[in-house]
Amino acid sequence: MNLEYYSFLFVVFAIPAALLILCIYSIVKFVKRDKTDMRSTRKYLIIMLISGFLFLAIVAFYIFVCWLLTLMVANM
């Protein structure tokens, strides 16, 4: 295969998967955190929210693109 194919696969599958794994990791660390340490609490909460938001934004973009492609094919 060529580099463009692997780059496409990386963008489509690896980046959302990494964000999802980071979000799940942050949730686990947030649950198992030291309740008295506010710095770690804030750090894991911010990482969890940012990675979760980015994951949902990418999934919403993929759904939007699929919807647009469906409309394009239907109007041919």
C-alpha positions as CSV (number, residue, x, y, z in Angstrom):
1,M,0.0,0.0,0.0
2,N,1.0,3.6,-0.1
3,L,1.6,6.3,2.4
4,E,-1.6,8.1,1.7
5,Y,-3.7,5.0,2.6
6,Y,-1.9,4.6,5.9
7,S,-2.2,8.3,6.7
8,F,-5.9,8.1,6.0
9,L,-6.3,5.1,8.3
10,F,-4.3,6.8,11.0
11,V,-6.5,9.9,10.9
12,V,-9.7,8.1,10.7
13,F,-9.1,5.3,13.3
14,A,-6.0,6.0,15.4
15,I,-6.6,9.5,16.6
16,P,-10.2,8.9,17.8
17,A,-9.1,5.7,19.4
18,A,-6.3,7.4,21.3
19,L,-8.6,10.1,22.5
20,L,-11.1,7.6,23.7
21,I,-8.4,5.6,25.5
22,L,-7.1,8.9,27.1
23,C,-10.6,9.7,28.3
24,I,-11.1,6.3,29.8
25,Y,-7.7,6.4,31.5
26,S,-8.5,9.8,32.9
27,I,-11.9,8.6,34.3
28,V,-10.1,5.6,36.0
29,K,-7.5,7.9,37.4
30,F,-10.1,10.4,38.5
31,V,-12.0,7.7,40.4
32,K,-8.9,6.2,42.0
33,R,-7.4,9.7,42.9
34,D,-6.3,10.9,46.3
35,K,-9.4,12.8,47.5
36,T,-7.3,15.3,49.4
37,D,-5.0,16.3,46.5
38,M,-6.9,19.0,44.6
39,R,-4.2,19.5,42.0
40,S,-4.4,15.9,40.7
41,T,-8.2,16.1,40.9
42,R,-8.2,19.2,38.7
43,K,-5.6,17.8,36.3
44,Y,-7.5,14.5,35.6
45,L,-10.8,16.3,35.4
46,I,-9.5,18.8,32.8
47,I,-7.8,16.0,30.8
48,M,-11.0,13.9,30.9
49,L,-13.2,16.8,29.7
50,I,-10.9,17.9,26.9
51,S,-10.3,14.4,25.5
52,G,-14.0,13.5,25.8
53,F,-15.0,16.7,24.0
54,L,-12.5,16.2,21.2
55,F,-13.6,12.5,20.8
56,L,-17.3,13.5,20.6
57,A,-16.4,16.4,18.2
58,I,-14.5,14.0,15.9
59,V,-17.4,11.4,16.0
60,A,-19.9,14.2,15.2
61,F,-17.8,15.3,12.3
62,Y,-17.7,11.8,10.9
63,I,-21.4,11.4,11.2
64,F,-21.9,14.8,9.5
65,V,-19.7,13.8,6.6
66,C,-21.5,10.5,6.3
67,W,-24.8,12.4,6.2
68,L,-23.5,14.7,3.5
69,L,-22.3,11.8,1.4
70,T,-25.7,10.2,1.7
71,L,-27.4,13.3,0.5
72,M,-24.9,13.7,-2.4
73,V,-25.6,10.1,-3.5
74,A,-29.3,10.5,-3.1
75,N,-29.3,13.6,-5.3
76,M,-27.4,12.0,-8.2
